[in-house]
Amino acid sequence: MTQPTSLHAIPAEPQPKRWGYTMEELASAPMVFRDDLYAGQVVLVSGGGGGFGRAMTFLFARLGATVAICGRKPEKLAETADGVRRLLGRDAVITHPMTIRDPDQCTALIDDVWRRCGRLDLLVNNAGGQYPQAAIDFTPKGWLAVIDTNLNGTWYMMQAAARRWRDAGVPGSIVNIVANVWRGMPQVAHTCAARAGVIYLSKTLSTEWAPLKIRVNCVSPGSINSEGLNVYDPAAAAQFEKTNPMQTLGDAYDVGQAVAYLGAASAKFVTGEVLVVDGGNCQWGDVWPAGKPDYFKVGAP
């Protein structure tokens, strides 16, 4: 039997696809808005070091904003800020390591943005997370971790920002990143509960805070090619593009530009709304992050 003469002759094991976008791609992706749409404005993006947050950081920097980003990992925040500086030629990103689970840290973050920038125009509550698991197997710790981040953390950020806008007597805008909860979310029931809470909290606050000229809206992404897909089983993640009638994945700028629209004067008469960016998934299609159980495999695959 002939033996391979080098390592190059040995067939490589197929590697699972890595989802998401490079910073080079984010720096050059097409935009539909003019470059100076957010010139002179300050945008705060939670979870700005990666995924949707990194994409929005690049997008708002390209639109002329000063962008403050927060997250639990200082190295990811610094990497994003350095990428904007290197690829866009703009020293436009302020980093603030913290956790949104702590209300005092949320207040300190908002205070820091005002101290360093003198204003805040748009808060984007993007930070959050979940993991796929059958609800019957959730531990109390796992349930509380998702609820505390996705619901409580979002609330702490909203309240801290609103109080500063109220005290300064200036308007403000909040956009919360939520999820497609309309038909439930099997295998991520914890985030479904939290995101549904954020949606109806946002609708309530859009009324309460209207006298303060604070608008509150949500963006609900569907299946998007982002780093978040890397936490799922590769076979399950590969099927996500089949969960909507367009049978494709959205990209990070689909989400980012929806946020930019809601945060700008283009949506000055829009509040209490949810902008769904999902290729029609909420009308048609099933999402099973951990793979579809045999029980639900009806008819042809």
Residue pairs with C-beta under 8 A, 6 or more apart in sequence:
4 10
16 234
17 234
17 237
17 238
18 230
19 225
19 226
19 227
19 228
19 229
19 230
19 237
20 51
20 225
20 226
20 227
20 229
20 230
20 252
21 29
21 55
21 225
21 226
21 251
21 252
23 54
23 58
23 80
23 83
23 87
24 87
26 54
26 55
26 58
26 59
26 83
26 252
26 253
27 58
27 62
27 83
27 84
27 87
27 88
29 251
29 253
30 253
31 59
31 62
31 63
31 253
31 257
32 257
33 63
33 257
33 260
33 264
34 63
35 62
35 63
35 64
36 63
36 64
37 63
37 64
37 260
37 264
38 60
38 63
38 64
38 65
38 121
38 122
38 260
38 263
38 264
39 63
39 64
39 65
40 64
41 64
41 65
41 66
41 119
41 121
41 122
42 65
42 66
42 67
42 68
42 113
42 117
42 119
42 120
42 121
42 122
43 60
43 65
43 66
43 67
43 68
43 121
43 122
43 123
43 124
43 263
44 67
44 68
44 69
44 70
44 109
44 110
44 113
44 120
44 122
44 123
44 124
44 161
45 53
45 56
45 57
45 60
45 67
45 68
45 69
45 70
45 124
45 126
46 53
46 69
46 70
46 71
46 100
46 123
46 124
46 125
46 126
46 127
46 153
46 157
47 53
47 69
47 70
47 71
47 126
47 127
47 128
48 54
48 56
48 57
48 67
48 68
48 69
48 70
48 71
48 77
48 80
48 93
48 126
49 69
49 71
49 73
49 76
49 77
49 79
49 80
50 71
50 76
50 80
50 227
51 126
51 226
51 227
51 228
51 252
52 126
52 177
52 221
52 224
52 226
52 228
52 252
52 255
52 256
53 69
53 71
53 80
53 124
53 126
53 127
54 80
54 83
54 252
55 226
55 252
55 253
55 255
55 256
56 124
56 126
56 252
56 255
56 256
56 259
57 67
57 69
57 80
57 84
57 93
58 80
58 83
58 84
58 88
59 253
59 256
59 257
59 260
60 67
60 256
60 260
61 67
61 84
61 88
61 90
61 92
61 93
62 88
63 260
65 92
65 121
65 122
66 92
66 93
66 94
66 117
67 84
67 92
67 93
67 94
68 93
68 94
68 95
68 96
68 109
68 112
68 113
68 116
68 117
68 120
69 77
69 80
69 81
69 93
69 94
69 95
69 96
70 77
70 95
70 96
70 97
70 98
70 100
70 109
70 127
71 77
71 97
71 98
71 127
72 97
72 98
72 99
73 97
74 95
74 97
77 95
77 96
77 97
78 95
80 93
80 95
81 93
81 94
81 95
84 90
84 92
84 93
85 91
85 92
85 93
94 113
94 116
94 117
96 109
96 112
96 113
98 105
98 106
98 108
98 109
99 105
99 153
100 106
100 127
100 149
100 153
100 154
100 156
100 157
101 148
101 149
101 152
101 153
101 156
102 156
103 156
103 159
103 160
106 153
106 156
106 157
106 159
106 160
107 156
107 160
109 157
109 160
110 120
110 157
110 160
110 161
110 163
110 164
111 164
113 120
114 120
114 164
114 168
119 170
120 161
120 164
120 165
120 172
121 172
121 173
121 263
122 172
122 173
122 174
122 175
122 263
123 157
123 158
123 161
123 172
123 173
123 174
123 175
124 174
124 175
124 176
124 177
124 259
124 263
125 153
125 154
125 157
125 158
125 174
125 175
125 176
125 177
125 198
126 177
127 149
127 153
127 154
128 149
128 150
128 153
128 154
128 177
128 191
128 194
129 146
129 149
129 150
130 146
130 150
130 188
130 190
130 191
131 142
131 146
131 188
131 231
132 187
132 188
132 231
132 232
132 233
132 236
132 289
132 290
133 142
133 187
133 188
133 290
134 187
134 290
135 187
135 189
135 190
138 189
138 190
142 190
143 190
146 190
146 191
146 194
147 190
147 193
147 194
149 194
150 191
150 194
150 195
150 198
151 193
151 194
151 195
151 197
151 198
151 201
154 176
154 198
154 201
155 198
155 201
158 174
158 176
158 201
158 205
158 216
161 172
161 174
162 172
162 174
162 205
162 209
162 212
162 214
165 171
165 172
165 212
165 214
166 212
166 214
170 213
171 212
171 213
171 214
171 215
172 212
172 213
172 214
172 215
173 214
173 215
173 216
173 217
173 262
173 263
174 202
174 205
174 214
174 215
174 216
174 217
175 217
175 218
175 219
175 259
175 262
175 263
176 198
176 199
176 202
176 216
176 217
176 218
176 219
177 218
177 219
177 221
177 255
177 259
178 195
178 198
178 199
178 218
178 219
178 220
178 274
179 185
179 191
179 192
179 195
179 220
179 221
180 220
180 221
180 222
180 276
180 278
180 281
180 282
180 287
181 192
181 195
181 196
181 199
181 220
182 282
183 282
184 192
185 191
185 192
185 287
186 287
186 288
187 288
187 289
187 290
188 289
198 218
199 218
199 220
199 274
202 216
202 217
202 218
202 272
202 274
203 216
203 272
205 214
205 216
206 215
206 216
206 217
206 271
206 272
207 272
209 216
210 271
215 262
215 267
215 268
215 270
215 271
216 271
216 272
217 262
217 267
217 270
217 271
217 272
217 273
217 274
217 275
218 273
218 274
218 275
219 255
219 258
219 259
219 262
219 274
219 275
219 277
220 274
220 275
220 276
220 277
220 278
220 282
221 250
221 254
221 255
221 277
221 278
222 243
222 244
222 250
222 276
222 277
222 278
222 279
222 281
222 282
222 287
223 240
223 241
223 243
223 244
223 249
223 250
223 278
223 279
223 281
223 287
224 249
224 250
224 251
224 252
224 254
224 255
224 277
225 249
225 250
225 251
225 252
226 252
229 237
229 240
230 237
232 289
232 290
233 290
233 291
235 291
236 288
236 289
236 290
236 291
239 288
240 249
240 287
241 247
241 248
241 249
242 285
243 281
243 285
243 286
243 287
244 278
244 279
244 280
244 281
244 284
244 285
245 279
245 280
245 281
245 283
245 284
245 285
246 279
246 280
248 279
250 277
250 278
250 279
254 277
255 277
258 275
258 277
261 267
261 275
262 270
262 273
262 275
276 282
281 287
286 292
286 296
288 296
